[in-house]
Amino acid sequence: MIRYLKRGKDVGIKAQDDAKVKTTVENIIQDIESRGDSAVVEYSKKFDNWDPVDFRLSQADIEKARKALSEREIADITFAQKQVRNFAQIQRNSMQDVEVETYPGVVLGHKHIPVNAVGCYIPGGKYPLLASAHMSVLTAKVAGVKRVISTAPPYQGTPHPAIVTAMSMAGADEIYVLGGIQAVVAMAVGTPSIAPVDMLVGPGNQYVAEAKRQLYGRVGIDLFAGPTETLIIADETVDAEICAVDLLGQAEHGPTSPAILLTNSESLAKATMQEVERQLTILPTAHIAKESWATYGEVIVCDTYEEMLHKADELAFEHVQVMTKDPDYFLNNMTNFGALFLGPRTNVSFGDKVIGTNHTLPTNRNARYTGGLWVGKFLKTCTYQRVLTDEASALMGEYCSRLCHMENFAGHGEQANIRVRRYGKRSEVPWYQPIPALE
């Protein structure tokens, strides 16, 4: 039996569904489309109090940002990017082009072709998320994207040196200090000073997420993402302290970030709830985490591992931390998750910042149908075909013609018939009347 010791607000009720957010984004998109750079400047002043001579940073600006960091900070960014690049390259190497003779004289294949231009949004208003530069810019470059532009809002009135440095080290071809809806729209639709891209990636607040949603189709996007989610699956093999740390470590993202404990131990569940309250008295970001836990936090107790598995798949959360005696049970059987963190030695923060997997992951139960951002998201798998022999062309033509006839597609059928007539041994297909030749 599944029972709740603590229930949160319905996680399906999200701020980005607010009609006000949708209307605001829609109006800004239309305004930037019609007025271009002047509209971008106005929104940057309004929302970020940021009005530089040029939103794009020069090489001198980038070098200045890098010099503002210590050697230790540069080394830490280098280490994190090495891990991300290494795993991204392993993923890219796993994606092979294919060319196979599938039938005598018939060759089919596919190629993985990088998107030509990608725009990466790096959040930085509340928290300077420099790790998002590794996850988006660097991964796009490993995929082979020719033009990668990257933008982040100003942080406390100036370009954040660590974000700028991370974007540069990751390989961004153009770096902008521009935030919010105006940044996403400018990259997608283009302005006189910012050439448009083919794809948008990166996390953001509800306005950025809504802008990506409305722009999808005009450009590609990585995925639809909402507030960060974390699910802790635990049993009696771990203690309340580590469960509480891992819950609050993600709840601090924002006041609408769900954090859920799923366990088969009622004693652990109750102890964790007490420990959460204790840690909220000492956590520096408790003002955010406390609101998130109060509104969206949940504690769910199950009787069996099978019940926990069923509930976890139903939730389909972004981050799933498994701390049980047999974490491989969930690895082998779970089907809906953004990323798994197996065992107490790892955690979501490792994935967010340094270990090498990508931290841009599906939320809002989107893990039911997609994974997160990875090299493959930047690649188009495009097929091709060639027919090598007359015999193969005529044979495929006969089958194709009959299938077209069943669908009443005369023009399609004639494409097949002409190959039968030209490359086959018979002069015509007697049961199907070809279109007369033009005079």
SEGU-171921 format. One line per field, with one value per residue: residue in one letter; x, y, z of N, C-alpha, C in turn; residue number from 1. Coordinates in steps of 0.1 Angstrom, whole numbers. Example, Ala and Ser with C-alpha at 12.3 -4.5 7.8 and 13.67 -1.06 7.14 Angstrom:
residues 2
residuo: [a_s] .
n_X: [132_128] .
n_Y: [-57_-22] .
n_Z: [78_71] .
ca_X: [123_137] .
ca_Y: [-45_-11] .
ca_Z: [78_71] .
c_X: [132_129] .
c_Y: [-33_0] .
c_Z: [78_79] .
num: [1_2] .
This chain:
residues 439
residuo: [m_i_r_y_l_k_r_g_k_d_v_g_i_k_a_q_d_d_a_k_v_k_t_t_v_e_n_i_i_q_d_i_e_s_r_g_d_s_a_v_v_e_y_s_k_k_f_d_n_w_d_p_v_d_f_r_l_s_q_a_d_i_e_k_a_r_k_a_l_s_e_r_e_i_a_d_i_t_f_a_q_k_q_v_r_n_f_a_q_i_q_r_n_s_m_q_d_v_e_v_e_t_y_p_g_v_v_l_g_h_k_h_i_p_v_n_a_v_g_c_y_i_p_g_g_k_y_p_l_l_a_s_a_h_m_s_v_l_t_a_k_v_a_g_v_k_r_v_i_s_t_a_p_p_y_q_g_t_p_h_p_a_i_v_t_a_m_s_m_a_g_a_d_e_i_y_v_l_g_g_i_q_a_v_v_a_m_a_v_g_t_p_s_i_a_p_v_d_m_l_v_g_p_g_n_q_y_v_a_e_a_k_r_q_l_y_g_r_v_g_i_d_l_f_a_g_p_t_e_t_l_i_i_a_d_e_t_v_d_a_e_i_c_a_v_d_l_l_g_q_a_e_h_g_p_t_s_p_a_i_l_l_t_n_s_e_s_l_a_k_a_t_m_q_e_v_e_r_q_l_t_i_l_p_t_a_h_i_a_k_e_s_w_a_t_y_g_e_v_i_v_c_d_t_y_e_e_m_l_h_k_a_d_e_l_a_f_e_h_v_q_v_m_t_k_d_p_d_y_f_l_n_n_m_t_n_f_g_a_l_f_l_g_p_r_t_n_v_s_f_g_d_k_v_i_g_t_n_h_t_l_p_t_n_r_n_a_r_y_t_g_g_l_w_v_g_k_f_l_k_t_c_t_y_q_r_v_l_t_d_e_a_s_a_l_m_g_e_y_c_s_r_l_c_h_m_e_n_f_a_g_h_g_e_q_a_n_i_r_v_r_r_y_g_k_r_s_e_v_p_w_y_q_p_i_p_a_l_e] .
n_X: [8_5_13_10_30_35_21_24_17_0_21_17_7_20_40_45_22_5_-17_-9_19_22_9_26_50_43_37_62_78_65_70_99_103_92_105_132_166_162_139_150_169_153_139_159_168_145_140_165_180_201_222_243_269_273_258_272_302_336_368_387_370_363_388_393_374_383_407_398_393_407_436_429_401_400_412_393_371_382_386_360_349_365_355_329_333_347_328_308_321_325_298_293_310_297_277_273_277_258_258_243_239_208_192_197_214_203_210_210_213_223_232_248_242_254_235_235_236_235_219_227_213_223_214_216_207_197_212_245_248_272_278_260_270_291_274_258_271_297_289_275_296_312_295_298_287_288_284_281_264_263_246_241_224_232_250_243_246_268_288_291_321_329_309_312_339_337_319_336_358_345_341_324_314_303_297_273_260_231_198_169_136_141_166_164_145_157_179_165_148_164_181_192_218_223_226_202_196_194_185_176_189_191_185_161_141_105_96_115_113_87_90_107_89_69_84_92_94_96_123_144_143_159_144_113_113_107_105_132_133_135_138_141_149_149_160_163_190_203_207_187_199_215_195_179_197_201_175_170_191_184_159_166_168_145_113_93_102_99_106_109_107_108_101_105_105_91_101_124_113_99_120_136_119_120_147_150_136_154_178_169_171_197_207_221_205_180_156_146_146_129_104_99_100_78_56_58_71_72_65_66_55_60_52_67_95_86_63_75_90_69_56_77_81_57_58_79_103_128_154_166_176_190_191_195_196_199_205_207_184_165_178_177_150_135_118_111_127_148_176_196_209_230_233_247_272_272_254_229_240_266_261_249_271_298_305_302_280_251_233_209_178_147_116_84_71_79_99_87_88_111_147_174_194_220_248_236_212_220_224_212_197_199_186_195_194_203_200_215_214_197_179_172_160_137_124_118_102_80_68_63_46_22_15_11_-11_-31_-34_-44_-27_-18_2_25_25_32_58_71_64_77_103_101_95_117_139_133_126_101_78_58_35_8_-15_-19_-26_-4_5_0_27_41_36] .
n_Y: [-12_22_52_86_106_132_156_174_204_200_189_193_218_246_276_284_279_299_323_349_348_336_354_377_368_362_388_400_386_392_420_421_409_428_452_447_452_475_470_448_461_478_460_447_469_472_448_438_460_467_481_481_493_474_442_420_404_415_402_412_418_393_382_399_390_364_370_379_357_333_311_287_286_287_262_245_248_239_212_203_207_190_165_166_169_146_125_133_130_103_95_106_91_67_69_60_65_48_24_1_-28_-37_-53_-73_-51_-29_-1_13_40_61_93_112_145_175_202_235_260_270_283_290_293_306_305_331_350_347_326_321_301_286_260_253_262_244_222_228_246_233_206_209_217_194_178_189_212_241_269_283_302_320_331_350_365_397_397_410_435_434_415_381_369_342_328_339_331_303_299_308_290_267_269_287_306_331_354_367_392_391_387_366_366_383_376_349_351_369_354_334_345_364_395_428_428_403_373_348_316_280_263_262_259_250_257_277_304_305_322_321_294_294_311_295_274_287_294_271_250_271_273_246_230_219_206_207_223_226_238_225_191_166_132_111_78_56_32_14_12_36_68_94_119_121_118_140_161_156_161_188_200_202_214_241_253_267_282_266_240_206_182_150_123_88_58_26_25_35_45_57_76_93_102_116_137_151_157_173_197_204_210_231_252_259_260_281_289_286_301_299_271_262_272_258_232_232_237_220_197_162_131_98_66_32_-3_-23_-29_-31_-15_10_12_13_37_55_54_64_90_100_116_143_142_113_99_71_52_25_-10_-25_-9_-14_-27_-7_6_-13_-17_6_30_56_84_113_114_90_85_65_49_59_73_89_118_142_168_163_154_178_195_185_158_147_138_151_180_191_183_164_176_178_154_147_129_106_103_114_117_136_165_159_149_138_153_175_166_157_129_117_101_82_68_44_28_1_-16_-26_-46_-46_-21_-24_-45_-33_-13_-27_-38_-13_0_-16_-12_16_16_5_26_46_64_78_93_87_60_60_70_47_29_38_32_4_0_10_-2_-29_-63_-66_-48_-33_-27_-46_-45_-20_12_33_68_87_95_128_149] .
n_Z: [0_-8_9_20_40_39_18_-13_-32_-63_-87_-113_-116_-128_-130_-156_-170_-165_-177_-179_-181_-206_-223_-220_-230_-257_-266_-264_-282_-306_-306_-307_-332_-349_-342_-337_-327_-312_-296_-282_-266_-251_-235_-221_-206_-190_-177_-167_-161_-178_-201_-223_-246_-265_-267_-273_-263_-266_-276_-258_-236_-228_-221_-200_-181_-177_-164_-140_-125_-101_-102_-92_-96_-124_-129_-117_-134_-157_-151_-147_-173_-187_-179_-188_-216_-222_-218_-235_-259_-260_-262_-287_-303_-303_-321_-351_-386_-412_-438_-458_-478_-482_-497_-526_-547_-536_-517_-485_-462_-434_-422_-396_-391_-380_-365_-379_-366_-332_-304_-271_-239_-208_-176_-151_-134_-106_-96_-106_-131_-142_-149_-169_-192_-198_-203_-225_-245_-248_-254_-277_-294_-294_-308_-333_-342_-361_-356_-326_-304_-273_-244_-214_-187_-171_-140_-110_-121_-139_-164_-155_-144_-142_-156_-182_-187_-186_-208_-229_-227_-232_-259_-273_-301_-303_-277_-256_-233_-222_-211_-202_-218_-240_-248_-257_-277_-295_-303_-317_-337_-348_-352_-364_-353_-342_-356_-366_-351_-355_-335_-301_-268_-234_-199_-179_-164_-159_-179_-198_-205_-215_-237_-253_-258_-273_-295_-306_-334_-352_-346_-335_-303_-272_-251_-233_-204_-169_-135_-114_-104_-79_-68_-42_-37_-12_13_44_45_44_61_77_76_52_33_38_32_4_-5_1_-11_-38_-36_-31_-56_-64_-54_-65_-69_-68_-43_-34_-11_-14_0_16_43_71_94_86_69_87_103_84_77_101_102_79_88_108_93_78_95_94_69_44_21_30_29_4_-1_20_14_-10_-1_18_1_-22_-14_-7_11_7_15_9_7_-6_-29_-54_-54_-50_-73_-92_-84_-88_-116_-124_-114_-129_-127_-130_-118_-101_-72_-61_-32_-20_-9_-32_-58_-85_-91_-97_-117_-137_-141_-140_-162_-167_-163_-159_-152_-135_-102_-87_-57_-25_-27_-49_-62_-70_-73_-82_-108_-118_-118_-123_-129_-155_-170_-186_-174_-183_-183_-187_-173_-156_-161_-186_-190_-197_-224_-235_-232_-217_-226_-249_-269_-292_-295_-310_-335_-367_-378_-409_-437_-466_-500_-525_-557_-572_-594_-625_-622_-595_-593_-610_-597_-572_-582_-592_-569_-555_-573_-572_-545_-545_-561_-545_-528_-543_-555_-582_-594_-578_-584_-611_-610_-601_-622_-645_-640_-640_-667_-679_-668_-663_-675_-687_-708_-698_-671_-669_-654_-645_-655_-671_-669_-698_-720_-723_-751] .
ca_X: [0_12_6_17_32_34_17_27_8_0_33_13_3_32_38_45_9_-2_-20_-1_32_20_7_38_60_38_39_76_82_60_77_112_102_89_115_146_175_157_131_158_175_143_135_171_168_134_141_178_187_214_221_256_270_271_256_282_315_348_378_392_361_364_401_392_366_392_417_392_393_419_441_421_388_402_415_381_363_389_383_346_347_371_346_317_338_350_316_301_328_322_285_294_317_288_267_280_270_255_255_242_231_197_186_207_213_197_218_204_222_220_244_245_247_252_228_245_238_228_219_227_210_229_208_226_201_197_224_253_249_283_279_252_279_297_264_252_281_307_283_272_309_316_287_303_280_297_283_275_264_259_242_237_221_242_248_246_250_280_290_297_334_330_301_319_351_332_314_347_365_337_342_314_318_299_292_265_255_217_190_155_129_147_178_160_138_167_186_156_142_174_180_203_231_224_221_194_201_185_181_178_191_195_174_158_129_92_94_124_107_75_95_111_77_62_93_94_88_105_136_144_147_164_133_105_118_102_114_140_126_143_132_150_144_158_155_169_205_209_201_179_207_219_183_175_207_198_162_171_201_177_148_170_167_135_102_84_110_94_115_101_113_100_108_97_108_83_109_133_105_97_133_140_111_125_160_148_133_166_187_164_175_211_210_221_195_167_145_140_143_118_91_98_96_65_46_59_78_63_71_57_59_55_55_76_103_77_55_84_93_57_54_88_78_45_62_88_111_140_165_162_187_186_200_189_206_201_201_206_170_159_185_173_136_128_117_108_135_158_189_197_222_229_241_250_284_270_243_224_249_277_256_247_282_311_308_303_267_245_223_197_170_132_108_69_68_84_108_80_90_124_158_179_203_232_253_226_202_225_226_201_200_193_187_197_192_207_197_227_212_184_170_167_151_125_117_112_92_68_61_59_35_11_12_5_-24_-40_-36_-50_-17_-14_15_35_26_40_73_75_61_87_115_98_95_131_150_128_125_88_77_48_28_-4_-27_-19_-25_5_1_5_39_39_40] .
ca_Y: [0_35_62_98_112_146_158_187_209_193_194_197_232_253_290_288_277_311_330_362_345_333_367_385_362_364_402_404_379_401_433_420_406_440_464_442_455_486_463_441_471_483_449_445_479_470_436_436_473_465_488_483_497_462_431_410_407_415_393_419_416_379_381_406_381_353_375_381_344_327_299_275_286_282_248_238_249_230_198_200_206_178_154_167_167_132_117_137_124_89_94_109_80_56_72_57_65_35_22_-13_-33_-44_-63_-72_-40_-18_4_23_45_73_102_121_158_185_214_245_271_268_294_285_302_302_313_337_361_344_318_321_287_285_246_252_265_231_212_232_250_223_194_213_217_180_173_194_224_251_282_282_314_317_343_349_378_403_393_422_447_432_402_373_364_327_323_343_323_289_299_309_278_256_270_296_314_345_355_379_394_394_377_365_364_390_369_337_356_375_343_326_353_373_410_433_426_389_364_338_302_269_255_268_250_256_260_291_305_302_330_315_281_297_316_283_267_294_295_257_249_281_267_234_232_207_200_215_221_234_238_213_180_155_121_102_65_51_22_14_12_50_76_106_131_122_120_155_169_155_168_203_205_206_223_254_259_277_279_256_228_195_173_139_111_76_49_15_25_46_52_66_88_103_108_125_149_159_162_185_208_209_215_244_262_263_261_295_291_280_309_293_256_260_274_247_219_233_237_209_185_150_119_87_53_20_-16_-31_-23_-31_-3_21_13_17_51_63_55_73_104_103_128_147_136_102_95_57_48_12_-21_-30_2_-19_-31_4_9_-23_-18_19_34_70_93_121_108_82_86_52_47_71_79_100_126_151_179_158_155_192_204_181_144_145_136_164_184_196_171_166_177_178_140_146_117_94_102_119_119_149_171_151_151_134_163_184_159_152_116_118_88_82_55_43_15_-1_-25_-25_-56_-41_-10_-29_-52_-24_-6_-35_-38_0_3_-22_-5_29_14_3_39_55_75_76_99_79_48_62_70_33_22_42_24_-9_0_13_-11_-42_-71_-64_-35_-25_-34_-47_-43_-6_20_44_81_89_104_141_151] .
ca_Z: [0_-9_17_20_52_35_4_-18_-42_-75_-95_-127_-117_-129_-133_-170_-175_-162_-189_-179_-187_-221_-230_-219_-240_-270_-270_-266_-295_-317_-306_-312_-346_-356_-340_-337_-317_-303_-287_-273_-257_-241_-225_-213_-196_-182_-168_-161_-159_-185_-214_-228_-260_-274_-259_-276_-257_-274_-270_-247_-225_-224_-214_-187_-173_-173_-154_-127_-117_-96_-109_-87_-102_-138_-129_-114_-146_-167_-147_-150_-187_-192_-177_-197_-230_-224_-219_-247_-270_-260_-268_-302_-310_-303_-331_-363_-399_-416_-452_-459_-489_-475_-506_-537_-555_-529_-506_-476_-452_-427_-417_-385_-395_-370_-367_-383_-356_-320_-293_-257_-229_-196_-165_-142_-126_-92_-94_-119_-134_-152_-154_-181_-204_-202_-208_-238_-255_-251_-260_-291_-301_-296_-319_-346_-346_-367_-349_-313_-296_-259_-237_-200_-182_-162_-126_-101_-129_-148_-169_-145_-150_-143_-167_-194_-189_-189_-222_-238_-226_-238_-273_-279_-311_-299_-263_-253_-220_-225_-204_-203_-230_-250_-253_-264_-289_-304_-310_-325_-348_-354_-352_-372_-346_-339_-367_-360_-350_-359_-324_-288_-258_-221_-189_-176_-156_-166_-190_-208_-209_-223_-249_-261_-262_-284_-307_-311_-348_-360_-343_-327_-289_-266_-245_-225_-190_-159_-123_-111_-96_-74_-62_-34_-34_-1_23_57_44_45_72_75_73_38_26_39_24_-10_-8_2_-21_-50_-33_-31_-69_-65_-46_-71_-72_-60_-37_-28_-6_-17_8_22_57_77_104_78_64_98_107_74_79_113_98_70_96_115_84_73_104_93_54_39_12_35_26_-8_1_30_7_-19_7_23_-9_-31_-8_-4_17_3_21_2_14_-14_-39_-66_-53_-52_-87_-99_-81_-94_-130_-125_-112_-141_-123_-137_-110_-93_-64_-55_-21_-15_-9_-46_-67_-98_-94_-103_-130_-147_-143_-142_-176_-168_-155_-166_-149_-122_-94_-80_-45_-17_-31_-59_-59_-82_-75_-90_-122_-121_-119_-126_-131_-169_-176_-189_-164_-189_-183_-188_-161_-159_-166_-200_-191_-203_-238_-239_-223_-216_-236_-251_-283_-302_-297_-319_-347_-375_-385_-422_-445_-481_-506_-539_-563_-580_-606_-632_-617_-582_-596_-616_-587_-562_-589_-593_-555_-552_-581_-567_-532_-548_-567_-533_-521_-553_-558_-596_-597_-571_-591_-623_-606_-601_-635_-654_-637_-644_-681_-684_-663_-662_-688_-693_-714_-691_-660_-676_-646_-641_-667_-668_-674_-711_-721_-728_-765] .
c_X: [9_5_16_18_32_31_20_16_10_11_29_9_16_30_38_32_0_-4_-12_13_32_18_19_48_56_40_53_82_78_67_91_113_100_100_129_154_169_147_139_165_165_140_147_172_157_136_154_186_201_213_235_257_268_269_266_296_326_358_385_383_362_377_400_384_375_402_412_391_406_424_433_408_389_404_402_372_369_386_369_343_354_362_335_321_341_338_308_308_326_308_285_300_307_278_274_271_268_253_255_234_220_190_195_204_207_205_211_214_216_233_239_251_244_243_238_247_229_230_218_224_215_222_219_220_202_209_232_256_260_283_270_260_286_286_259_263_291_301_280_285_314_308_291_295_290_297_275_276_258_256_238_233_232_239_253_252_262_281_296_310_335_321_307_331_347_327_326_355_358_337_331_320_314_293_285_261_240_208_176_149_136_159_174_153_148_175_178_152_153_171_192_217_233_218_213_201_191_179_185_179_194_183_171_145_116_90_103_118_95_79_100_99_70_71_96_87_95_119_134_147_152_152_125_108_111_111_120_132_137_135_142_143_153_151_164_185_211_201_194_187_210_206_178_184_204_185_164_182_196_165_153_170_157_123_92_91_105_106_107_110_103_108_99_99_101_92_119_125_103_109_138_132_116_139_159_145_146_176_182_167_189_215_210_210_181_155_138_136_131_105_88_93_82_54_46_66_68_72_61_63_52_58_66_84_95_68_63_87_81_55_64_85_66_49_71_96_123_153_160_175_182_196_193_200_209_197_200_192_163_165_179_158_129_128_115_116_144_172_189_210_221_239_244_262_283_258_240_234_261_273_254_260_295_313_309_290_260_234_210_188_155_125_93_65_72_94_101_83_103_135_163_188_216_237_243_215_207_227_213_205_192_196_190_195_198_204_208_225_198_174_164_157_137_117_110_101_79_60_55_46_22_6_6_-9_-35_-43_-42_-40_-12_-1_27_37_34_55_79_75_72_100_113_100_110_141_146_128_112_86_67_43_13_-16_-28_-17_-15_0_8_17_34_43_52] .
c_Y: [13_45_74_103_127_147_172_192_201_198_197_211_241_267_293_285_290_319_343_360_343_346_376_380_364_378_406_398_388_414_432_417_419_451_460_447_466_480_455_450_475_472_446_456_476_459_434_449_473_471_491_488_486_450_420_414_406_405_399_417_402_376_388_397_370_358_377_369_340_315_287_275_282_267_240_237_239_215_194_198_194_166_154_164_152_123_120_131_109_86_96_98_68_58_71_59_51_35_7_-17_-42_-54_-62_-60_-27_-14_15_28_57_80_110_135_168_197_225_256_269_280_287_295_297_311_319_348_359_337_318_307_284_270_245_255_252_222_216_235_239_210_197_212_203_174_178_206_235_264_280_295_312_331_341_363_384_398_405_433_446_418_393_367_349_322_326_334_308_289_299_296_266_257_279_305_329_344_368_380_400_383_376_362_370_383_357_341_361_364_335_333_361_387_415_430_411_380_352_324_292_262_263_257_257_258_274_292_303_310_325_302_284_302_305_276_274_295_281_255_259_277_254_238_219_199_210_213_231_235_224_204_170_145_113_89_59_40_24_14_26_57_88_118_132_124_134_164_168_161_183_208_208_215_238_261_270_273_269_243_217_187_162_128_99_65_37_14_37_53_61_79_98_110_118_138_158_165_174_197_213_216_229_255_267_264_276_298_286_288_305_279_254_262_263_235_220_232_225_196_174_139_108_74_42_8_-24_-23_-22_-18_9_23_18_32_60_65_64_88_109_116_130_140_125_97_82_53_36_1_-27_-19_-3_-24_-20_8_-1_-23_-4_23_49_78_101_116_101_84_75_51_60_79_90_108_136_162_175_159_169_199_198_167_140_142_150_167_190_184_174_167_176_165_138_134_105_93_108_118_133_154_162_154_148_144_173_178_155_139_115_106_91_68_55_29_12_-9_-23_-34_-52_-30_-15_-37_-43_-16_-14_-35_-24_4_-3_-16_8_27_12_16_49_67_72_81_91_66_49_64_56_26_26_35_9_-10_2_3_-26_-50_-69_-50_-26_-34_-35_-43_-29_3_32_57_83_98_117_142_160] .
c_Z: [0_0_18_35_51_21_0_-28_-55_-84_-109_-128_-117_-133_-148_-177_-173_-175_-191_-185_-202_-229_-231_-230_-254_-275_-272_-279_-306_-318_-311_-327_-354_-354_-338_-325_-307_-292_-277_-262_-246_-231_-216_-202_-185_-172_-161_-158_-166_-199_-219_-242_-269_-264_-261_-270_-267_-268_-258_-234_-220_-216_-200_-177_-168_-162_-141_-119_-112_-104_-105_-94_-117_-138_-126_-127_-156_-164_-150_-165_-193_-191_-186_-212_-232_-226_-232_-260_-271_-266_-283_-309_-311_-315_-345_-375_-404_-431_-454_-471_-483_-484_-518_-546_-549_-517_-498_-466_-444_-423_-405_-388_-385_-374_-370_-373_-344_-310_-280_-247_-215_-185_-156_-134_-111_-88_-107_-123_-145_-157_-167_-193_-208_-209_-221_-248_-259_-258_-274_-300_-304_-307_-332_-351_-350_-359_-337_-306_-283_-252_-223_-196_-173_-148_-117_-109_-138_-153_-158_-150_-151_-154_-180_-197_-193_-204_-232_-238_-233_-253_-280_-289_-309_-285_-261_-238_-222_-218_-208_-216_-242_-256_-261_-277_-299_-311_-320_-338_-355_-353_-361_-366_-342_-349_-360_-360_-354_-347_-311_-277_-245_-212_-187_-168_-165_-178_-202_-214_-218_-237_-258_-266_-274_-297_-313_-325_-357_-358_-336_-312_-283_-259_-237_-210_-180_-146_-120_-102_-91_-66_-55_-32_-24_7_36_57_45_57_68_71_58_29_26_31_9_-14_-9_-8_-34_-48_-33_-45_-70_-57_-52_-75_-63_-56_-30_-23_-8_-10_12_37_63_87_97_73_75_102_97_75_90_109_88_78_103_105_79_83_102_78_50_29_17_32_13_-6_10_23_-3_-12_12_13_-18_-26_-5_3_15_8_13_10_7_-24_-52_-66_-55_-66_-95_-97_-88_-109_-133_-124_-124_-138_-131_-130_-101_-86_-58_-45_-14_-15_-23_-56_-81_-102_-101_-116_-141_-150_-145_-157_-177_-158_-164_-164_-136_-116_-84_-69_-38_-20_-41_-55_-71_-84_-83_-105_-127_-125_-125_-131_-146_-176_-177_-179_-170_-191_-183_-174_-165_-165_-180_-201_-196_-217_-243_-228_-223_-228_-237_-266_-294_-305_-308_-333_-354_-381_-398_-431_-459_-487_-520_-544_-573_-593_-612_-626_-604_-584_-601_-605_-577_-569_-590_-579_-552_-560_-576_-554_-535_-553_-556_-527_-531_-556_-572_-599_-591_-579_-604_-621_-606_-614_-645_-652_-641_-660_-686_-680_-662_-676_-695_-698_-706_-679_-664_-667_-640_-652_-664_-674_-688_-711_-727_-743_-766] .
num: [1_2_3_4_5_6_7_8_9_10_11_12_13_14_15_16_17_18_19_20_21_22_23_24_25_26_27_28_29_30_31_32_33_34_35_36_37_38_39_40_41_42_43_44_45_46_47_48_49_50_51_52_53_54_55_56_57_58_59_60_61_62_63_64_65_66_67_68_69_70_71_72_73_74_75_76_77_78_79_80_81_82_83_84_85_86_87_88_89_90_91_92_93_94_95_96_97_98_99_100_101_102_103_104_105_106_107_108_109_110_111_112_113_114_115_116_117_118_119_120_121_122_123_124_125_126_127_128_129_130_131_132_133_134_135_136_137_138_139_140_141_142_143_144_145_146_147_148_149_150_151_152_153_154_155_156_157_158_159_160_161_162_163_164_165_166_167_168_169_170_171_172_173_174_175_176_177_178_179_180_181_182_183_184_185_186_187_188_189_190_191_192_193_194_195_196_197_198_199_200_201_202_203_204_205_206_207_208_209_210_211_212_213_214_215_216_217_218_219_220_221_222_223_224_225_226_227_228_229_230_231_232_233_234_235_236_237_238_239_240_241_242_243_244_245_246_247_248_249_250_251_252_253_254_255_256_257_258_259_260_261_262_263_264_265_266_267_268_269_270_271_272_273_274_275_276_277_278_279_280_281_282_283_284_285_286_287_288_289_290_291_292_293_294_295_296_297_298_299_300_301_302_303_304_305_306_307_308_309_310_311_312_313_314_315_316_317_318_319_320_321_322_323_324_325_326_327_328_329_330_331_332_333_334_335_336_337_338_339_340_341_342_343_344_345_346_347_348_349_350_351_352_353_354_355_356_357_358_359_360_361_362_363_364_365_366_367_368_369_370_371_372_373_374_375_376_377_378_379_380_381_382_383_384_385_386_387_388_389_390_391_392_393_394_395_396_397_398_399_400_401_402_403_404_405_406_407_408_409_410_411_412_413_414_415_416_417_418_419_420_421_422_423_424_425_426_427_428_429_430_431_432_433_434_435_436_437_438_439] .
